[in-house]
Amino acid sequence: MLSSSMRARLRVIVIHSAIPLLILLFVLVYFSGNIFITVQAGEGGVMWRRFMKGTVTDRVMGEGFYAIPPWDKIFVYSVRVQEVRPELDVLTKEGLCVHLQLSIRYHPEYNMLGILHQRLGTNYVNTIIIPTVDSTLRTTIGTFTLEELYMSQPALLPRIVNEALQHASRNFVVIDAVIIRTVELPAALRDAIVSKLEQKQLSEAYPYRLERERQEAERKVIEAGGIERFNAIITNSLTDTVLRWKGIEATRDLAASTNAKIIMIGNSSGGLPIILNGDK
């Protein structure tokens, strides 16, 4: 059996040997967020090495699990199509303010994430995408009057997208779409433009209204001529004999009905008795 002094020495040795393990375990737990990195689906990672020239620009870390030294870092970027909805105030050709609500769809170029991170950083949406679209809109809308802008919104989109793409592609970002969701004009100016457009539409439609009225007048003349000819034919055919015969037929049909009747005698010599429905 070991003596008490030997057991004491063993305990000291065990404690001294466990201290480095405890320190190592503490470091792993404390720095686990910086040591163990997971790149999720639809993401790409950029390695930054503190003691080896900083940002790694020639390699993108794909999806998966990574263990790195705690003094290095992995910056994770989403490479899926994303959307931002800024609101901008721009000036027209006349110097009038227009409020725009936009929808910008974008994504970073996967193979260029390292350079994107080195030059722009994770806040590239606010440092390149929104300012690029803002500048393009101000330049484009500044060439339009307020009325032209109100009438030509669809025509603006290809021009805005093309110019925004050219600027953004220089910074390793792809802008997929720029959508003008709403254009808010000053209320008084909007009402004036709407009224002017309505009057213009009415003026352009006036020749068509005149043509329609002319055709309607011709239709009524033709209809009146037909009615006149019809009346002339009927008038020539309505002799006393025909009228008396029609009266006899009507009296016979009424007399044949089962309803109670009142018969009035005493009409003119050539006339017919008057038969009234007794139920009325």
Secondary structure, 3 states (H helix, E strand, C coil): CCCHHHHHHHHHHHHHHHHHHHHHHHHHHHCHHHHEEEECCCEEEEEEECCCCEECCCCCECCEEEECCCCCEEEEEECCCEEECCEEEEECCCCCEEEEEEEEEEEECHHHHHHHHHHCCCCHHHHHHHHHHHHHHHHHHCCCCHHHHHHCHHHHHHHHHHHHHHHHHCCCEEEEEEEEEEEECCHHHHHHHHHHHHHHHHHHHHHHHHHHHHHHHHHHHHHHHHHHHHHHHHHHHCCHHHHHHHHHHHHHHHHHCCCCEEEECCCCCCCCCEEEECCC
